[in-house]
């Protein structure tokens, strides 16, 4: 099997359906969360999402930067404690999808 080197930093995306009654759903049907992650450690370096306001986008970024995509429990705890917008469930689902992609990269590396 050919070994492929994974870059030091990787970009992950996750998507989830937004509630139909919120402003962001008028712009997008789904929320997209994109994150730049240190490949080796899973540390989240940068985050953007498709919420309708710049403040919400910055707040989601602030909640996640410095956390590890490998520790979804800690990420969900900070979201539950500080984010009270209507897109909470969709944000958590999109982040869980990013984590699945991260895990998929490394499970492919270990397959023989």
Jmol script that loads the backbone (N, CA, C; Angstrom):
load data "model"
ATOM      1  N   UNK A   1       0.838  -1.186   0.000  1.00  0.00           N
ATOM      2  CA  UNK A   1       0.000   0.000   0.000  1.00  0.00           C
ATOM      3  C   UNK A   1       0.879   1.245   0.000  1.00  0.00           C
ATOM      4  N   UNK A   2       0.564   2.193  -0.835  1.00  0.00           N
ATOM      5  CA  UNK A   2       1.324   3.426  -0.945  1.00  0.00           C
ATOM      6  C   UNK A   2       1.021   4.330   0.248  1.00  0.00           C
ATOM      7  N   UNK A   3       2.080   4.771   0.928  1.00  0.00           N
ATOM      8  CA  UNK A   3       1.922   5.692   2.058  1.00  0.00           C
ATOM      9  C   UNK A   3       1.800   7.114   1.524  1.00  0.00           C
ATOM     10  N   UNK A   4       0.760   7.829   1.897  1.00  0.00           N
ATOM     11  CA  UNK A   4       0.612   9.229   1.538  1.00  0.00           C
ATOM     12  C   UNK A   4       0.801  10.056   2.794  1.00  0.00           C
ATOM     13  N   UNK A   5       1.608  11.095   2.662  1.00  0.00           N
ATOM     14  CA  UNK A   5       1.834  11.981   3.796  1.00  0.00           C
ATOM     15  C   UNK A   5       0.644  12.933   3.926  1.00  0.00           C
ATOM     16  N   UNK A   6       0.176  13.095   5.137  1.00  0.00           N
ATOM     17  CA  UNK A   6      -0.877  14.071   5.423  1.00  0.00           C
ATOM     18  C   UNK A   6      -0.185  15.370   5.819  1.00  0.00           C
ATOM     19  N   UNK A   7      -0.674  16.478   5.297  1.00  0.00           N
ATOM     20  CA  UNK A   7      -0.101  17.794   5.599  1.00  0.00           C
ATOM     21  C   UNK A   7      -0.162  18.076   7.092  1.00  0.00           C
ATOM     22  N   UNK A   8       0.639  19.029   7.528  1.00  0.00           N
ATOM     23  CA  UNK A   8       0.650  19.414   8.948  1.00  0.00           C
ATOM     24  C   UNK A   8      -0.679  20.005   9.380  1.00  0.00           C
ATOM     25  N   UNK A   9      -1.326  20.736   8.471  1.00  0.00           N
ATOM     26  CA  UNK A   9      -2.642  21.317   8.744  1.00  0.00           C
ATOM     27  C   UNK A   9      -3.610  20.820   7.692  1.00  0.00           C
ATOM     28  N   UNK A  10      -4.812  20.462   8.132  1.00  0.00           N
ATOM     29  CA  UNK A  10      -5.827  19.962   7.206  1.00  0.00           C
ATOM     30  C   UNK A  10      -7.111  20.771   7.363  1.00  0.00           C
ATOM     31  N   UNK A  11      -7.896  20.811   6.291  1.00  0.00           N
ATOM     32  CA  UNK A  11      -9.162  21.532   6.292  1.00  0.00           C
ATOM     33  C   UNK A  11     -10.290  20.515   6.295  1.00  0.00           C
ATOM     34  N   UNK A  12     -11.205  20.658   7.232  1.00  0.00           N
ATOM     35  CA  UNK A  12     -12.359  19.769   7.364  1.00  0.00           C
ATOM     36  C   UNK A  12     -13.642  20.573   7.219  1.00  0.00           C
ATOM     37  N   UNK A  13     -14.674  19.948   6.679  1.00  0.00           N
ATOM     38  CA  UNK A  13     -15.987  20.580   6.625  1.00  0.00           C
ATOM     39  C   UNK A  13     -17.032  19.613   7.143  1.00  0.00           C
ATOM     40  N   UNK A  14     -18.052  20.184   7.737  1.00  0.00           N
ATOM     41  CA  UNK A  14     -19.200  19.417   8.190  1.00  0.00           C
ATOM     42  C   UNK A  14     -20.458  20.209   7.892  1.00  0.00           C
ATOM     43  N   UNK A  15     -21.525  19.512   7.612  1.00  0.00           N
ATOM     44  CA  UNK A  15     -22.791  20.138   7.239  1.00  0.00           C
ATOM     45  C   UNK A  15     -23.915  19.558   8.089  1.00  0.00           C
ATOM     46  N   UNK A  16     -24.959  20.355   8.276  1.00  0.00           N
ATOM     47  CA  UNK A  16     -26.157  19.896   8.981  1.00  0.00           C
ATOM     48  C   UNK A  16     -27.328  20.774   8.575  1.00  0.00           C
ATOM     49  N   UNK A  17     -28.515  20.210   8.595  1.00  0.00           N
ATOM     50  CA  UNK A  17     -29.725  20.946   8.245  1.00  0.00           C
ATOM     51  C   UNK A  17     -30.049  21.966   9.337  1.00  0.00           C
ATOM     52  N   UNK A  18     -30.388  23.170   8.907  1.00  0.00           N
ATOM     53  CA  UNK A  18     -30.763  24.237   9.843  1.00  0.00           C
ATOM     54  C   UNK A  18     -32.258  24.178  10.156  1.00  0.00           C
ATOM     55  N   UNK A  19     -32.658  24.651  11.332  1.00  0.00           N
ATOM     56  CA  UNK A  19     -34.096  24.785  11.612  1.00  0.00           C
ATOM     57  C   UNK A  19     -34.712  25.759  10.598  1.00  0.00           C
ATOM     58  N   UNK A  20     -35.915  25.494  10.155  1.00  0.00           N
ATOM     59  CA  UNK A  20     -36.521  26.305   9.101  1.00  0.00           C
ATOM     60  C   UNK A  20     -36.957  27.685   9.553  1.00  0.00           C
ATOM     61  N   UNK A  21     -37.099  27.927  10.838  1.00  0.00           N
ATOM     62  CA  UNK A  21     -37.614  29.200  11.332  1.00  0.00           C
ATOM     63  C   UNK A  21     -36.544  30.240  11.653  1.00  0.00           C
ATOM     64  N   UNK A  22     -35.274  29.972  11.365  1.00  0.00           N
ATOM     65  CA  UNK A  22     -34.238  30.950  11.707  1.00  0.00           C
ATOM     66  C   UNK A  22     -33.743  31.681  10.460  1.00  0.00           C
ATOM     67  N   UNK A  23     -33.157  32.851  10.666  1.00  0.00           N
ATOM     68  CA  UNK A  23     -32.711  33.701   9.563  1.00  0.00           C
ATOM     69  C   UNK A  23     -31.728  32.991   8.655  1.00  0.00           C
ATOM     70  N   UNK A  24     -30.787  32.263   9.220  1.00  0.00           N
ATOM     71  CA  UNK A  24     -29.776  31.597   8.393  1.00  0.00           C
ATOM     72  C   UNK A  24     -30.407  30.612   7.417  1.00  0.00           C
ATOM     73  N   UNK A  25     -31.536  30.028   7.780  1.00  0.00           N
ATOM     74  CA  UNK A  25     -32.177  29.059   6.880  1.00  0.00           C
ATOM     75  C   UNK A  25     -32.799  29.738   5.663  1.00  0.00           C
ATOM     76  N   UNK A  26     -33.026  31.050   5.753  1.00  0.00           N
ATOM     77  CA  UNK A  26     -33.521  31.798   4.592  1.00  0.00           C
ATOM     78  C   UNK A  26     -32.400  31.996   3.576  1.00  0.00           C
ATOM     79  N   UNK A  27     -31.160  31.963   4.064  1.00  0.00           N
ATOM     80  CA  UNK A  27     -29.994  32.128   3.201  1.00  0.00           C
ATOM     81  C   UNK A  27     -29.435  30.779   2.739  1.00  0.00           C
ATOM     82  N   UNK A  28     -29.462  29.800   3.631  1.00  0.00           N
ATOM     83  CA  UNK A  28     -28.885  28.481   3.373  1.00  0.00           C
ATOM     84  C   UNK A  28     -29.837  27.419   3.921  1.00  0.00           C
ATOM     85  N   UNK A  29     -29.884  26.274   3.286  1.00  0.00           N
ATOM     86  CA  UNK A  29     -30.675  25.168   3.834  1.00  0.00           C
ATOM     87  C   UNK A  29     -29.909  24.415   4.908  1.00  0.00           C
ATOM     88  N   UNK A  30     -28.585  24.457   4.789  1.00  0.00           N
ATOM     89  CA  UNK A  30     -27.735  23.758   5.751  1.00  0.00           C
ATOM     90  C   UNK A  30     -26.707  24.727   6.308  1.00  0.00           C
ATOM     91  N   UNK A  31     -26.184  24.384   7.464  1.00  0.00           N
ATOM     92  CA  UNK A  31     -25.043  25.112   7.986  1.00  0.00           C
ATOM     93  C   UNK A  31     -23.794  24.369   7.542  1.00  0.00           C
ATOM     94  N   UNK A  32     -22.814  25.122   7.154  1.00  0.00           N
ATOM     95  CA  UNK A  32     -21.502  24.562   6.844  1.00  0.00           C
ATOM     96  C   UNK A  32     -20.536  25.067   7.905  1.00  0.00           C
ATOM     97  N   UNK A  33     -19.758  24.156   8.455  1.00  0.00           N
ATOM     98  CA  UNK A  33     -18.686  24.519   9.373  1.00  0.00           C
ATOM     99  C   UNK A  33     -17.395  24.058   8.720  1.00  0.00           C
ATOM    100  N   UNK A  34     -16.483  25.001   8.528  1.00  0.00           N
ATOM    101  CA  UNK A  34     -15.166  24.676   7.987  1.00  0.00           C
ATOM    102  C   UNK A  34     -14.127  24.964   9.042  1.00  0.00           C
ATOM    103  N   UNK A  35     -13.164  24.056   9.173  1.00  0.00           N
ATOM    104  CA  UNK A  35     -12.131  24.276  10.184  1.00  0.00           C
ATOM    105  C   UNK A  35     -10.765  23.838   9.707  1.00  0.00           C
ATOM    106  N   UNK A  36      -9.776  24.616  10.099  1.00  0.00           N
ATOM    107  CA  UNK A  36      -8.382  24.289   9.879  1.00  0.00           C
ATOM    108  C   UNK A  36      -7.884  23.624  11.154  1.00  0.00           C
ATOM    109  N   UNK A  37      -7.288  22.437  11.002  1.00  0.00           N
ATOM    110  CA  UNK A  37      -6.936  21.608  12.153  1.00  0.00           C
ATOM    111  C   UNK A  37      -5.483  21.148  12.022  1.00  0.00           C
ATOM    112  N   UNK A  38      -4.758  21.125  13.132  1.00  0.00           N
ATOM    113  CA  UNK A  38      -3.428  20.509  13.142  1.00  0.00           C
ATOM    114  C   UNK A  38      -3.638  19.010  12.964  1.00  0.00           C
ATOM    115  N   UNK A  39      -3.062  18.456  11.928  1.00  0.00           N
ATOM    116  CA  UNK A  39      -3.320  17.059  11.592  1.00  0.00           C
ATOM    117  C   UNK A  39      -2.917  16.105  12.710  1.00  0.00           C
ATOM    118  N   UNK A  40      -1.752  16.315  13.282  1.00  0.00           N
ATOM    119  CA  UNK A  40      -1.223  15.373  14.261  1.00  0.00           C
ATOM    120  C   UNK A  40      -1.979  15.380  15.580  1.00  0.00           C
ATOM    121  N   UNK A  41      -2.392  16.573  16.024  1.00  0.00           N
ATOM    122  CA  UNK A  41      -2.987  16.689  17.358  1.00  0.00           C
ATOM    123  C   UNK A  41      -4.501  16.860  17.354  1.00  0.00           C
ATOM    124  N   UNK A  42      -5.056  17.308  16.223  1.00  0.00           N
ATOM    125  CA  UNK A  42      -6.488  17.586  16.168  1.00  0.00           C
ATOM    126  C   UNK A  42      -6.860  18.955  16.706  1.00  0.00           C
ATOM    127  N   UNK A  43      -5.848  19.779  17.065  1.00  0.00           N
ATOM    128  CA  UNK A  43      -6.142  21.116  17.579  1.00  0.00           C
ATOM    129  C   UNK A  43      -6.794  21.966  16.492  1.00  0.00           C
ATOM    130  N   UNK A  44      -7.905  22.601  16.847  1.00  0.00           N
ATOM    131  CA  UNK A  44      -8.626  23.467  15.913  1.00  0.00           C
ATOM    132  C   UNK A  44      -7.944  24.830  15.905  1.00  0.00           C
ATOM    133  N   UNK A  45      -7.506  25.256  14.704  1.00  0.00           N
ATOM    134  CA  UNK A  45      -6.763  26.506  14.552  1.00  0.00           C
ATOM    135  C   UNK A  45      -7.649  27.664  14.104  1.00  0.00           C
ATOM    136  N   UNK A  46      -8.565  27.401  13.195  1.00  0.00           N
ATOM    137  CA  UNK A  46      -9.469  28.422  12.674  1.00  0.00           C
ATOM    138  C   UNK A  46     -10.802  27.772  12.348  1.00  0.00           C
ATOM    139  N   UNK A  47     -11.876  28.565  12.447  1.00  0.00           N
ATOM    140  CA  UNK A  47     -13.219  28.061  12.147  1.00  0.00           C
ATOM    141  C   UNK A  47     -14.029  29.149  11.470  1.00  0.00           C
ATOM    142  N   UNK A  48     -14.817  28.753  10.492  1.00  0.00           N
ATOM    143  CA  UNK A  48     -15.841  29.627   9.919  1.00  0.00           C
ATOM    144  C   UNK A  48     -17.095  28.798   9.736  1.00  0.00           C
ATOM    145  N   UNK A  49     -18.231  29.484   9.789  1.00  0.00           N
ATOM    146  CA  UNK A  49     -19.494  28.800   9.549  1.00  0.00           C
ATOM    147  C   UNK A  49     -20.443  29.727   8.802  1.00  0.00           C
ATOM    148  N   UNK A  50     -21.515  29.166   8.305  1.00  0.00           N
ATOM    149  CA  UNK A  50     -22.450  29.929   7.481  1.00  0.00           C
ATOM    150  C   UNK A  50     -23.672  30.380   8.258  1.00  0.00           C
ATOM    151  N   UNK A  51     -23.455  30.910   9.454  1.00  0.00           N
ATOM    152  CA  UNK A  51     -24.554  31.540  10.170  1.00  0.00           C
ATOM    153  C   UNK A  51     -24.789  32.917   9.568  1.00  0.00           C
ATOM    154  N   UNK A  52     -25.929  33.511   9.840  1.00  0.00           N
ATOM    155  CA  UNK A  52     -26.332  34.720   9.124  1.00  0.00           C
ATOM    156  C   UNK A  52     -25.642  35.997   9.598  1.00  0.00           C
ATOM    157  N   UNK A  53     -25.031  36.000  10.772  1.00  0.00           N
ATOM    158  CA  UNK A  53     -24.374  37.217  11.237  1.00  0.00           C
ATOM    159  C   UNK A  53     -22.882  36.969  11.477  1.00  0.00           C
ATOM    160  N   UNK A  54     -22.107  38.023  11.295  1.00  0.00           N
ATOM    161  CA  UNK A  54     -20.669  37.937  11.546  1.00  0.00           C
ATOM    162  C   UNK A  54     -20.399  37.645  13.023  1.00  0.00           C
ATOM    163  N   UNK A  55     -21.224  38.205  13.911  1.00  0.00           N
ATOM    164  CA  UNK A  55     -21.053  37.965  15.340  1.00  0.00           C
ATOM    165  C   UNK A  55     -21.205  36.477  15.663  1.00  0.00           C
ATOM    166  N   UNK A  56     -22.232  35.846  15.115  1.00  0.00           N
ATOM    167  CA  UNK A  56     -22.440  34.418  15.371  1.00  0.00           C
ATOM    168  C   UNK A  56     -21.268  33.602  14.832  1.00  0.00           C
ATOM    169  N   UNK A  57     -20.795  33.943  13.665  1.00  0.00           N
ATOM    170  CA  UNK A  57     -19.659  33.245  13.073  1.00  0.00           C
ATOM    171  C   UNK A  57     -18.418  33.397  13.958  1.00  0.00           C
ATOM    172  N   UNK A  58     -18.145  34.617  14.418  1.00  0.00           N
ATOM    173  CA  UNK A  58     -16.998  34.855  15.310  1.00  0.00           C
ATOM    174  C   UNK A  58     -17.160  34.104  16.623  1.00  0.00           C
ATOM    175  N   UNK A  59     -18.382  34.059  17.148  1.00  0.00           N
ATOM    176  CA  UNK A  59     -18.610  33.391  18.429  1.00  0.00           C
ATOM    177  C   UNK A  59     -18.378  31.893  18.316  1.00  0.00           C
ATOM    178  N   UNK A  60     -18.858  31.288  17.244  1.00  0.00           N
ATOM    179  CA  UNK A  60     -18.612  29.854  17.033  1.00  0.00           C
ATOM    180  C   UNK A  60     -17.114  29.610  16.934  1.00  0.00           C
ATOM    181  N   UNK A  61     -16.418  30.460  16.202  1.00  0.00           N
ATOM    182  CA  UNK A  61     -14.969  30.325  16.082  1.00  0.00           C
ATOM    183  C   UNK A  61     -14.297  30.418  17.455  1.00  0.00           C
ATOM    184  N   UNK A  62     -14.696  31.413  18.222  1.00  0.00           N
ATOM    185  CA  UNK A  62     -14.112  31.612  19.558  1.00  0.00           C
ATOM    186  C   UNK A  62     -14.339  30.395  20.458  1.00  0.00           C
ATOM    187  N   UNK A  63     -15.509  29.766  20.342  1.00  0.00           N
ATOM    188  CA  UNK A  63     -15.803  28.581  21.161  1.00  0.00           C
ATOM    189  C   UNK A  63     -14.896  27.405  20.802  1.00  0.00           C
ATOM    190  N   UNK A  64     -14.509  27.296  19.523  1.00  0.00           N
ATOM    191  CA  UNK A  64     -13.839  26.093  19.040  1.00  0.00           C
ATOM    192  C   UNK A  64     -12.325  26.187  18.922  1.00  0.00           C
ATOM    193  N   UNK A  65     -11.808  27.372  18.600  1.00  0.00           N
ATOM    194  CA  UNK A  65     -10.364  27.506  18.410  1.00  0.00           C
ATOM    195  C   UNK A  65      -9.627  27.142  19.699  1.00  0.00           C
ATOM    196  N   UNK A  66      -8.619  26.294  19.545  1.00  0.00           N
ATOM    197  CA  UNK A  66      -7.841  25.824  20.692  1.00  0.00           C
ATOM    198  C   UNK A  66      -8.319  24.496  21.244  1.00  0.00           C
ATOM    199  N   UNK A  67      -9.558  24.111  20.904  1.00  0.00           N
ATOM    200  CA  UNK A  67     -10.082  22.806  21.326  1.00  0.00           C
ATOM    201  C   UNK A  67      -9.539  21.724  20.390  1.00  0.00           C
ATOM    202  N   UNK A  68      -9.704  20.481  20.757  1.00  0.00           N
ATOM    203  CA  UNK A  68      -9.307  19.364  19.911  1.00  0.00           C
ATOM    204  C   UNK A  68     -10.537  18.744  19.263  1.00  0.00           C
ATOM    205  N   UNK A  69     -10.493  18.547  17.965  1.00  0.00           N
ATOM    206  CA  UNK A  69     -11.596  17.900  17.262  1.00  0.00           C
ATOM    207  C   UNK A  69     -11.778  16.466  17.764  1.00  0.00           C
ATOM    208  N   UNK A  70     -10.758  15.938  18.393  1.00  0.00           N
ATOM    209  CA  UNK A  70     -10.843  14.578  18.937  1.00  0.00           C
ATOM    210  C   UNK A  70     -11.670  14.529  20.226  1.00  0.00           C
ATOM    211  N   UNK A  71     -11.852  15.671  20.883  1.00  0.00           N
ATOM    212  CA  UNK A  71     -12.579  15.701  22.155  1.00  0.00           C
ATOM    213  C   UNK A  71     -13.941  16.362  21.956  1.00  0.00           C
ATOM    214  N   UNK A  72     -14.844  15.638  21.319  1.00  0.00           N
ATOM    215  CA  UNK A  72     -16.170  16.167  21.005  1.00  0.00           C
ATOM    216  C   UNK A  72     -16.961  16.471  22.275  1.00  0.00           C
ATOM    217  N   UNK A  73     -16.694  15.757  23.351  1.00  0.00           N
ATOM    218  CA  UNK A  73     -17.403  16.003  24.615  1.00  0.00           C
ATOM    219  C   UNK A  73     -17.094  17.410  25.126  1.00  0.00           C
ATOM    220  N   UNK A  74     -15.818  17.797  25.122  1.00  0.00           N
ATOM    221  CA  UNK A  74     -15.443  19.138  25.591  1.00  0.00           C
ATOM    222  C   UNK A  74     -16.024  20.214  24.684  1.00  0.00           C
ATOM    223  N   UNK A  75     -16.055  19.947  23.390  1.00  0.00           N
ATOM    224  CA  UNK A  75     -16.632  20.907  22.438  1.00  0.00           C
ATOM    225  C   UNK A  75     -18.124  21.077  22.708  1.00  0.00           C
ATOM    226  N   UNK A  76     -18.836  19.987  22.878  1.00  0.00           N
ATOM    227  CA  UNK A  76     -20.273  20.075  23.131  1.00  0.00           C
ATOM    228  C   UNK A  76     -20.562  20.728  24.477  1.00  0.00           C
ATOM    229  N   UNK A  77     -19.710  20.513  25.465  1.00  0.00           N
ATOM    230  CA  UNK A  77     -19.905  21.157  26.767  1.00  0.00           C
ATOM    231  C   UNK A  77     -19.820  22.675  26.646  1.00  0.00           C
ATOM    232  N   UNK A  78     -18.835  23.177  25.896  1.00  0.00           N
ATOM    233  CA  UNK A  78     -18.700  24.628  25.747  1.00  0.00           C
ATOM    234  C   UNK A  78     -19.860  25.190  24.922  1.00  0.00           C
ATOM    235  N   UNK A  79     -20.322  24.467  23.937  1.00  0.00           N
ATOM    236  CA  UNK A  79     -21.475  24.921  23.158  1.00  0.00           C
ATOM    237  C   UNK A  79     -22.718  24.961  24.048  1.00  0.00           C
ATOM    238  N   UNK A  80     -22.942  23.907  24.802  1.00  0.00           N
ATOM    239  CA  UNK A  80     -24.121  23.856  25.683  1.00  0.00           C
ATOM    240  C   UNK A  80     -24.107  24.954  26.742  1.00  0.00           C
ATOM    241  N   UNK A  81     -22.915  25.312  27.204  1.00  0.00           N
ATOM    242  CA  UNK A  81     -22.793  26.319  28.267  1.00  0.00           C
ATOM    243  C   UNK A  81     -22.879  27.750  27.746  1.00  0.00           C
ATOM    244  N   UNK A  82     -22.595  27.963  26.453  1.00  0.00           N
ATOM    245  CA  UNK A  82     -22.477  29.348  26.008  1.00  0.00           C
ATOM    246  C   UNK A  82     -23.263  29.727  24.760  1.00  0.00           C
ATOM    247  N   UNK A  83     -23.736  28.771  23.987  1.00  0.00           N
ATOM    248  CA  UNK A  83     -24.447  29.111  22.751  1.00  0.00           C
ATOM    249  C   UNK A  83     -25.942  28.826  22.930  1.00  0.00           C
ATOM    250  N   UNK A  84     -26.750  29.864  22.833  1.00  0.00           N
ATOM    251  CA  UNK A  84     -28.187  29.712  23.018  1.00  0.00           C
ATOM    252  C   UNK A  84     -28.971  30.156  21.794  1.00  0.00           C
ATOM    253  N   UNK A  85     -28.326  30.084  20.633  1.00  0.00           N
ATOM    254  CA  UNK A  85     -29.003  30.382  19.385  1.00  0.00           C
ATOM    255  C   UNK A  85     -29.785  29.171  18.895  1.00  0.00           C
ATOM    256  N   UNK A  86     -30.679  29.399  17.953  1.00  0.00           N
ATOM    257  CA  UNK A  86     -31.542  28.338  17.441  1.00  0.00           C
ATOM    258  C   UNK A  86     -30.797  27.293  16.617  1.00  0.00           C
ATOM    259  N   UNK A  87     -29.595  27.601  16.185  1.00  0.00           N
ATOM    260  CA  UNK A  87     -28.834  26.673  15.344  1.00  0.00           C
ATOM    261  C   UNK A  87     -27.941  25.736  16.163  1.00  0.00           C
ATOM    262  N   UNK A  88     -28.115  25.703  17.484  1.00  0.00           N
ATOM    263  CA  UNK A  88     -27.233  24.916  18.357  1.00  0.00           C
ATOM    264  C   UNK A  88     -27.117  23.459  17.903  1.00  0.00           C
ATOM    265  N   UNK A  89     -28.218  22.804  17.692  1.00  0.00           N
ATOM    266  CA  UNK A  89     -28.185  21.387  17.316  1.00  0.00           C
ATOM    267  C   UNK A  89     -27.482  21.203  15.965  1.00  0.00           C
ATOM    268  N   UNK A  90     -27.764  22.084  15.022  1.00  0.00           N
ATOM    269  CA  UNK A  90     -27.139  21.988  13.705  1.00  0.00           C
ATOM    270  C   UNK A  90     -25.626  22.215  13.794  1.00  0.00           C
ATOM    271  N   UNK A  91     -25.204  23.157  14.609  1.00  0.00           N
ATOM    272  CA  UNK A  91     -23.777  23.404  14.795  1.00  0.00           C
ATOM    273  C   UNK A  91     -23.094  22.163  15.360  1.00  0.00           C
ATOM    274  N   UNK A  92     -23.692  21.578  16.393  1.00  0.00           N
ATOM    275  CA  UNK A  92     -23.098  20.384  16.996  1.00  0.00           C
ATOM    276  C   UNK A  92     -23.030  19.228  15.989  1.00  0.00           C
ATOM    277  N   UNK A  93     -24.062  19.067  15.192  1.00  0.00           N
ATOM    278  CA  UNK A  93     -24.067  18.000  14.189  1.00  0.00           C
ATOM    279  C   UNK A  93     -22.985  18.236  13.133  1.00  0.00           C
ATOM    280  N   UNK A  94     -22.849  19.472  12.669  1.00  0.00           N
ATOM    281  CA  UNK A  94     -21.821  19.790  11.671  1.00  0.00           C
ATOM    282  C   UNK A  94     -20.420  19.523  12.233  1.00  0.00           C
ATOM    283  N   UNK A  95     -20.197  19.864  13.495  1.00  0.00           N
ATOM    284  CA  UNK A  95     -18.890  19.614  14.120  1.00  0.00           C
ATOM    285  C   UNK A  95     -18.649  18.116  14.275  1.00  0.00           C
ATOM    286  N   UNK A  96     -19.686  17.374  14.646  1.00  0.00           N
ATOM    287  CA  UNK A  96     -19.549  15.913  14.735  1.00  0.00           C
ATOM    288  C   UNK A  96     -19.165  15.332  13.377  1.00  0.00           C
ATOM    289  N   UNK A  97     -19.702  15.904  12.301  1.00  0.00           N
ATOM    290  CA  UNK A  97     -19.347  15.440  10.960  1.00  0.00           C
ATOM    291  C   UNK A  97     -17.891  15.767  10.628  1.00  0.00           C
ATOM    292  N   UNK A  98     -17.390  16.909  11.100  1.00  0.00           N
ATOM    293  CA  UNK A  98     -15.971  17.221  10.938  1.00  0.00           C
ATOM    294  C   UNK A  98     -15.114  16.186  11.663  1.00  0.00           C
ATOM    295  N   UNK A  99     -15.534  15.830  12.875  1.00  0.00           N
ATOM    296  CA  UNK A  99     -14.789  14.825  13.651  1.00  0.00           C
ATOM    297  C   UNK A  99     -14.766  13.489  12.925  1.00  0.00           C
ATOM    298  N   UNK A 100     -15.885  13.089  12.341  1.00  0.00           N
ATOM    299  CA  UNK A 100     -15.939  11.826  11.590  1.00  0.00           C
ATOM    300  C   UNK A 100     -14.972  11.852  10.416  1.00  0.00           C
ATOM    301  N   UNK A 101     -14.894  12.990   9.726  1.00  0.00           N
ATOM    302  CA  UNK A 101     -13.940  13.105   8.619  1.00  0.00           C
ATOM    303  C   UNK A 101     -12.509  13.003   9.131  1.00  0.00           C
ATOM    304  N   UNK A 102     -12.227  13.663  10.247  1.00  0.00           N
ATOM    305  CA  UNK A 102     -10.886  13.599  10.833  1.00  0.00           C
ATOM    306  C   UNK A 102     -10.526  12.151  11.163  1.00  0.00           C
ATOM    307  N   UNK A 103     -11.438  11.456  11.822  1.00  0.00           N
ATOM    308  CA  UNK A 103     -11.191  10.057  12.170  1.00  0.00           C
ATOM    309  C   UNK A 103     -11.029   9.203  10.917  1.00  0.00           C
ATOM    310  N   UNK A 104     -11.798   9.512   9.875  1.00  0.00           N
ATOM    311  CA  UNK A 104     -11.717   8.756   8.627  1.00  0.00           C
ATOM    312  C   UNK A 104     -10.365   8.880   7.956  1.00  0.00           C
ATOM    313  N   UNK A 105      -9.733  10.029   8.078  1.00  0.00           N
ATOM    314  CA  UNK A 105      -8.404  10.221   7.494  1.00  0.00           C
ATOM    315  C   UNK A 105      -7.421   9.250   8.118  1.00  0.00           C
ATOM    316  N   UNK A 106      -7.474   9.123   9.426  1.00  0.00           N
ATOM    317  CA  UNK A 106      -6.522   8.282  10.120  1.00  0.00           C
ATOM    318  C   UNK A 106      -6.885   6.801  10.077  1.00  0.00           C
ATOM    319  N   UNK A 107      -8.157   6.485   9.961  1.00  0.00           N
ATOM    320  CA  UNK A 107      -8.512   5.066   9.840  1.00  0.00           C
ATOM    321  C   UNK A 107      -8.080   4.546   8.473  1.00  0.00           C
ATOM    322  N   UNK A 108      -8.114   5.401   7.443  1.00  0.00           N
ATOM    323  CA  UNK A 108      -7.623   5.004   6.126  1.00  0.00           C
ATOM    324  C   UNK A 108      -6.130   4.773   6.148  1.00  0.00           C
ATOM    325  N   UNK A 109      -5.400   5.568   6.949  1.00  0.00           N
ATOM    326  CA  UNK A 109      -3.947   5.408   7.060  1.00  0.00           C
ATOM    327  C   UNK A 109      -3.572   4.085   7.696  1.00  0.00           C
ATOM    328  N   UNK A 110      -4.385   3.581   8.610  1.00  0.00           N
ATOM    329  CA  UNK A 110      -4.036   2.382   9.350  1.00  0.00           C
ATOM    330  C   UNK A 110      -4.532   1.109   8.682  1.00  0.00           C
ATOM    331  N   UNK A 111      -5.397   1.244   7.672  1.00  0.00           N
ATOM    332  CA  UNK A 111      -5.872   0.046   6.982  1.00  0.00           C
ATOM    333  C   UNK A 111      -4.739  -0.570   6.187  1.00  0.00           C
ATOM    334  N   UNK A 112      -4.650  -1.860   6.225  1.00  0.00           N
ATOM    335  CA  UNK A 112      -3.615  -2.590   5.474  1.00  0.00           C
ATOM    336  C   UNK A 112      -4.215  -3.215   4.253  1.00  0.00           C
TER     337      UNK A 112
END
end "model"
wireframe off; spacefill off
backbone 0.3
color backbone group
